[in-house]
């Protein structure tokens, strides 16, 4: 099972030592802005099934 989390900032040293670049944006600000004025994008799922 795969569990997707967004706690990468709490473990940033593990990622940077592995050579993985982390996002530099503030996820909380993005979440608040999205809740204030949401915009939806739909991509067709015809080729997924």
Phi, psi and omega in degrees: 000142179253131177245118180270127179229167177238034181264027182295334180288331177288339181240035186300325182296326178295320181288316183293324177291336177274357179085018181262126178278134180262152176299144182258006181270162179266109184298325179296319178295318179296317179299316180295318179295322179294320179292327179289316181218083182289146176228129182254143175232129180244126173251131182303141181256020183300326182271000181277340186243000000 
